[in-house]
Amino acid sequence: QQAADAKIQALVSQLKNAETDLDRAEQLLKSGSTTQSRVDQARTQVDVLNNQLAAAEADRAVIAVQATEGSVAAPASGRVLRVPVTQGSVVLPGEEIALVAGGGYFLRLALPERHASEIEVGAPVLVGSRPASLDAPATVETAATGTLVKVYPQIEDGRVLADVEIEGLGDFFVGERTLVWIPVGKRSVLSVPTDAVTTRHGVDYVRIATEAGEMEVAVILGSPFDDEGAPRLEVLSGLESGDRVVLP
């Protein structure tokens, strides 16, 4: 288009000079200093340049339409991740111009194949804070909670892919790795509130109610966990299902 504009400017300058020569020839013809053939020649030159200018403007209009038709609009708004072409290069149909990440941001999980039958859509997922480092490692206490929204049926390279939706996940980097905790199994346990356990001389006791009255039984405790925000302790032995625990 720049070459077409330069050609039009050159023709405009030539046309101005030809019109000036035609006016001078007509004035000289009136005074008898030139011939009619000279005037006709100057008028023909003006007509030729007018036609050339019109053709050049038509060519520029075609180039402008082609440039408009060659513009590429992104299919959706998002963040540009990669632009493999350079400005001014020739692009063939179907060739990638830019890679755009559109829509919402999801956390993509690649889990071992052995967990494929255990993960479920809707399961809660804990996502470690970013950026994690040796000075500030990601922990369960500082992790954000997301929801497993999609599990892909195809397994690739021994991995099952799943997407997690979490508020505020989108940030500058796309493809950044983070630490996650995802439930892959369930088991039933006996547990008691932390207040129900009394420790004396290194032995843990829990008070229970029986038909004969209250009594303390020694128990072996497992790992602590939270049950909807309430801290509890797993009881490995010492209690049975149906025992009535007495709190202080």
Buried (B, 14 or more C-beta within 10 A) or exposed (E): EEEBEEBBEEBEEBBEEBBEBBEBBBEBBEEEEBEEEBBEEBBEBBEEBBEBBEEBBEBBEEBEEEEEEEEEEEEEEBEEEEEEEEEEEEEEEEEEEEEBBEEEBBBEBEBEEEBBEEBEEEBEBBBBBBEBEEEEEBEEEEBBEBBBBEBEEEEEEEBBBBBBBBEEBEEEEEEEEBBBBBBBEEEEEBBBBEEBBEEEEEEBBBBBEEEEEEEEBEBEBBEEEEEEEEEBBBBEEBBEEEBEBEEE
